[in-house]
Amino acid sequence: MLDSIQPKKCKYCDSYHIVRWGISKETDSQRLRCQNCKRTFMDNDALPGMKKPADQVVLAFNTCYQGMSLNAIRRHLQKMYNNYPSDSTVYEWIEKFTKKAVKQTINYKPEVGDVWVTNETRINIGGQEVWIWDIIDTKTRFLLASHLSTKRTISDARVLLTEAARKAEKQPKVVITDHLAAYIDGVEFSFGAGTKHLPLKSFRTGLGTQFIERFYSTLKVRTKAMHRLKSINNAKNILQGWLVHYNYLQRHEELGDRTPAQKAGIKHIFKNWNDLFGWGTSAKIDREDDYC
């Protein structure tokens, strides 16, 4: 005979019509079954298909994108939750849910200004020297695009510039760059004569000095989060996750304690990674989601 229970509700559809459905041999935890949507789940704080509560995943994300290493994240989880997962488990969380967070923001269009600044950062990943390209709007501080490459060519410059224009749905009036030769043709080929290319000998002098210095300081945190990665494919995923973190979660004093996304007129506010994963109280989990 089925044993009805209250007041717990289904993790998928919020129905209260659930019953006990045996004990998990792996975790020795109660399993439940929803009589409404016919799905089963564990009687704990974890999301469907996950062994650990969602707040541990969110903590891993917060600390990762604040520059903490995987080993430091594991130690932090052990201290806070008495849980010491493997490196691979933590990275699986970050890799899978980063893609989910990026997907949540992909269709938002920022209202940005007309002066954009580029930057390239050299970093070593898995013993290979690579370059991270960034382009940011000076008015809103919105990071329009990031690109990772093994070289600094005209093609790489165009990838960055084209992606920024696609995101903004416009082209800038001015692009400020360093003296990298790739930008000379890259800006012209991407935007034509309607955009002025302003190369500076050094970002420490001239237009945008204070802004660039602040951005350099922010990039140091990203470098800490990425330099221990072992493959370029992994790095590309983390790079896009950091872009989401910077634009939608990181508040700036010079923006009135708002995020770049808010300054750029994006009305939907994500308060934390929990929101970016769609794990709010009204969020529903799709059946086909394969959580680790």
C-alpha angles and dihedrals in degrees: 000000000000114000111221117209136193151238098005116103137208116276090216107043104008092240117152092210097102134134137194111270108187134283125292109242091205099053102015088231130137116263120211134201127208114226089201104053096015094231127137128219143162123273095239141082094275122109118248111293094012125112096202129055117265093242089068090055090049091050090052090053095047093052095041095055090044088062103264118147122239092252091051090049090053091050090049091052090049091052095046102036106012087244121128107184123184123263089251093053093051092047091048088056092049095044096047099042094041087064089050092051092048090051090053092059103034097099099047113109118209121215099225137174131254102257118076129181127208129207137180125205124193116219137166117235121179091343093307125112112232137170129231114207121200135182121192135181113241094210100054102016086233112158101225100186145352126198133187122209142159092226139034103235137148088257091056091049090052093050089056096044095044093050091050092051091048091052094046094039088223141066123244127247092222133025116193114204141159118255095278106144093221090072094058093072095020095066093042095047092046101042109011126212093325091078123064116221112215112187116191125202088220134004087219089075133042133013117011096009098144092041093051093048090054091048091050088054090052092049091059088069091053091049090055090052093050111034094080093056117114104207137043092228091057090047092053090055093049090046091059091044091054090051088057091046092051097045102039108026109026113089121207126211091213089056092056093265090303131126122250088250091057091046088051091057100256103152099196108088122205108200096190145340089283088066092044091055091051091244096135120132091267095044118115122207117228117237093234095054109118106207120188 
